[in-house]
Amino acid sequence: MARKFKITITKKCPIKCDYCFVDKDNQVMDYKTAKAAIDFLLENGEKGKMILIFLYGGEPLLYPELMKRIIKYAFSRSKEIERDIFICIGTNGMLLTKEIITFFKKYDIGIALSLGGDKKTHDKFRHYANKKGTFDEVLLKLELLKKEMSPYRYYVAYCLHPEQVDRLYDNFVYLHSLGIRSFRIEWIYDLKRKWGKREVDIAVKNYIRIWKYVMKSIKGNEPIYLVNFMDFINSPELDEGGMHCKINTLEISPSGNISLSSFLNSSEKNVVGNVSDGLKKDLFACRATFENIDNQICHYCKNRHIKDISEIVENLGMIEDEFKKISERYLGQINSLGKEGDAYLANLQKYFPF
């Protein structure tokens, strides 16, 4: 069963990003459902592994007291049954306060702060309903985060739209100049502008430039961490049959319904279970990933559960596959650095399980 879970506290959000795929129907999870969700995760999470719980939305900081109750219950319950958990908050950052950051520090919570690059790049898609950009407000919250929180407990979720891929490297360097040391590049899927060969080719060239930049930092005193690299390091090995079947992430909606992707959680027909009733039987036995859906059983499951997002998976897979190839190349270079490389990989594993 999965080791990563996303809990959508609410589908509300104060901003209106052009590419957002969440159906803003104003749903909010009640505490009873939240407790059932935590119980489900702790009981069904992959045995022997740290369970990663992402609280997101919408914007989860719209309901800070509910979020605090969920976090307190999760740690209390996990301690009772001796399960190791880590919780991360996905946020646009605009509602961050010193008080909530202090609470996060108490429970060692991670923060994923969404940014789109420099002001022009960010404000192009990440804005209010009236098209007013949010960059200036987010930048103020970033300064608060830098002041109050360990750099090992937050990263910037750098939202990369295919229309802006030519700015990938320049924006990466710019964000690093703001004092950001940890990044996760988030590929944006936009129905109006999908990933094509041109965009992927440009991204590859930019990734290589980024990795060269990162390699220089590893040899210095303040290494830059690419959190995406964790996905590559921790990816499952193929078994003897050539399969690496594993559902990596489950998404839980405010109603408690479970889906296999946030792209599916707006439709009842894509529900694969509920936190109160568990998963459908075929998923308890299944360990499939999107990368290896090629046998009869997997085709049956694909048609049942992810048919509606197969195009999205395939499109985003183009860019993800190239990133993995580049990551594999630089993993070898990092390993060749000796102690510096070992320390980098160890810190990545230790500080960024999310």
N, C-alpha and C positions, 0 to 999 in steps of 0.2 A: 504494500500500500504506500501511498505518497508520504513524503517527509516535508513537503512544503504545502502550506494552506493559506488561502487568501480569504479574509472575512470582510465583506462589504458592510461596514457599519451603516452607511447611508449612501443614497445615490444623489443627494443634494450636493451642490458645489457653488461657491460664490462667483466663479468665473465660467466662461464659455469658450473653451478651446475648440478651434475649428475641426480638429481631427478626433475629438473625444468619441469613443465608441460606447460609453455608458449611457443607457437610457435614463435621462433625468426625470424620473417619475416621483421624486420626493419621498421614496420609501426610507424608513429608519428602522433599524433592528431594535427590538425590545430586549430588555435584560434577560428575560427567561429564555429567549431564543439564543442569545449570546452565550449563556451558560451551557445550553445544550450543544452549541457549536464547539465550545472548548472541550466538553466531555467527549464528544465524538472524535475530535482530533487526537486527544490524549489516548483514547482507547484504540484508535485505528491507525495512528501514525506508524511509520516503518520502525519495526522493533530494533532496539540497539543503536538507534541514530538520534541525534538532536532533532527535535521537531521545530521547524521554522514557521512562525505565524506572522502573516502580514495583515495589518489592519489598514484598510484603505476605503475608497469610495468611488465616486464622489470625494468629498473632503471630510475625513474622519474628525478633524479638529473642530468641526462645527458642533460636535457633541463631546466636549472634553470630559465631563463627569461620567458619561456612559463609558467612554474609552478607559478612564481610570478604573472603573468597576470591573470591566472585562479583564484588564491587565492584572489587577489584584487577585481576581478569582483564578485566572490562568496559572499564576505562580503558586498560589495556595494549593490548588488542586494538583498541579504537577509535583509539588513537594510531597503531598500525601501518597501518591502512587509511584513516586521515584522515577519520573520521566524528565529528561533534560529538554528544556525549551529555550528558544530565543524569539523575541518579538521585535518586529520592525514596523514603523509607521510610514506609510506612503502619503506624502502631503505636497501641496503647492507652496507651503510654507507661510502663507500670508496671515495665518492666525496663530503663529508661534508666539509664545510669551515666555518671559523668564520663569514664571511660575510653572508652566507646563514642562519646560525643559528641565527644571529641577526635579520634577516628578519622574521624568524619563531617566534621568541620571540615577535616581534611587533604585530603579528596577533594571538598569543597564539596557535600556531600550535603544534600538537602532533607528535612525531616521534616513529616509530616502527623500531628498528634496528635489522636486522637478524643476529643471531649467532648460531653456532651449538654445542657449548660447549668449552672445552679446545682446545688447538692447534691441537692435534692429531685427536680429534673427528671432529672438524670444518673442517679441511683441507681434510679430507677423501672425502667429497662430495662437498664442497664449494671452488672452485678453478678456475683458468683460463683454457683456452682451452689446454694449454700445461701442465696442471696438477699441476702447481705451486699453492700452497695454499695461501689463502687470510687472514689468521688469524692475522698475524703480522700487516698488514695494517689496518685492522678493529679495532684492539686494540688501535692503535694510534688515530683513529677517536673517539673511545669511550672515551679516555682521554679528547679529545677536548670537547665532548658532556658533560661530567661530569663537566668540568671547566666552560662552558659557559651557560649551560641550567639547569633549575630547575629539580630536580629528579622527580617531579610530571608531567613533560611534555614529558617524553620519557620512553619507556620500551624496554626490549630485547625480540624480538620474537625468542624464543628458539626453533630451528628447530629439532624436535625429529624424527629420522629415526628408523624404527622398528629394524634394524640391530644393533642399538646402544642403545637400551632401557635399557640394564643392567647398563649403565653409567648415567642414568637419574638423580639419586639423587646426585652422586658424582660431575657431571658437574654442577648441580644447585648450590650446595654449593660452587664450584669453582667460578662460575660467580658472586655469591653474594660476594665472597671475593675480587672481583675486584671493588667493590663499587656499584654494580647494586642492586637496591632496588625493581624494578618492572619487572615482567615477564609475558609473554604470551606464553604458550607452544603450539607450532604449530605441529600438527601431520602431518607427511610427508607420502604421498601416492606414492609408488614406484611400478610400474608394475613388477619389477624384485623381489621385496621382500615386500609382502603385510603383513598386520597385521593378525597374527594368535593367537590362544589361548595362546600359550607359551609367545609370546611377550606381550599380554594384561595382563596376569597374573603377569609377571615381572613388567610391568608398574604400576599395582595396588599396588604392594608392595612398589615400589619407591614413588608413589604419597603419600601414607600414611606417609612415612618417611619425605617427603617434607612438608606435612601439619603439622606434629609434629614440624618440624624446624620453620615453619611459625608461629605456635601458640606461640612458645617461643619468637619470635620477637615481636609479638603483645603485649606481657606483658612487653617488654622492651621499649627503647626510639626510636628505628628506625624500625618500622614494615616493613615487606616484603609484597608487594602487588602482588597477582596473578590476573592478568587482566581477565583470563578465568572465574574467579568467577563471573564477571559481567554478562556473558552470562547466568549463572545459576540463578542469582538473578533476572534478567530482563526477564526470559523466560515467555511466555504468559501462563495464566491459561487455563485449559480446560473449554469449555463452557458446557451448559447443555446437548448437544448432544455428548459429549466426544471428540469434535473437538478442536484443537487449530491451525486452518488454518491460516497461515501467511507466505507470502514470506518475508524473513528477509533481504536478500541482493540481489541487482541487480548489474550486471557487465556491464560496458560500454566500448566498444573497441575503438581504435583510429578512426575507421570509423564512430562511433556514434551508431553502432548496440548494442542492449541490449540482454544479456543472463542471465540465472539464476545462472550461476556458472562460475568461471574462468576456470574450466575444459572444458567448452563448447564454450568459446569465440573465438576459432580458426576455427570454422566451421559455414559456412553460414546457413546450414540446421537447426541449433539450435537457430537461432535468434528469439527472441520473440517480437521484436520491434526495433524502432530507435528513437533517441532523437528528431528528426525532426517530426516524425509521431505519436509518442506515442507507447503504448503497444497494443498487440492484445487483442481483446475484452474479451476473456475468462479470461485473467489475471487481468483485472480491477476488476472483480467481485470475484476473487479468493483470499483466505487468507491462503493458505495451507503451511504447513512445510513438510520437508522430513520425520519427525518423525511420521506423521499421514496420510500416503497416503494409505487408506484402503477402500474407498468407490468407487462407480462406477464413479462418476464425477472425483475424484482424479486420478483414474486409467487412465481415458481418458487423463487427463492433463499430467500425468506422461509419458505416451507413446508418447505424442506430444513433450514434452519439456525437460524431463530429462532421457529418456530411455538410452541415451549413458553414463550417469554417475551413473546409479542406483547401479552398482556394487561398485563404489568408495564410494558412500554415505553409503551403507550398511557396507563396510569394515571399513571406518573411524568411522562409528557409533558405532562399537564395543568398541573402546577406549573412545569415547566421552561419551557413556552411563555409563561406569565405573567411569569416572571422575565426572559425575553428582552425582552418588551415594555417592562418597566420599565427594564431596562438600556439599551435603545435611547434611551429618553427622557432618561435621565441622562447617557448618552454625549454627547448634544447639549449638556447643561448644562456638563459638564466641558470640552468643547471651547471653550465660550464664556468660560471663565475665563482664557484667554490662557496666559501662562507657567506659572501654577500648574497649570492643567489639563494642559498639555503635559508638565510634569515628572511629574505623577501617572501618566499613561498610559505614559510612558517608563520609569518605575521599575517599574510593573506588568509590563511586557514584559521588563525586564532581570532583575528579581529573582525573579519567580514564573512561570517557564516551566512549572512543575508544577501 
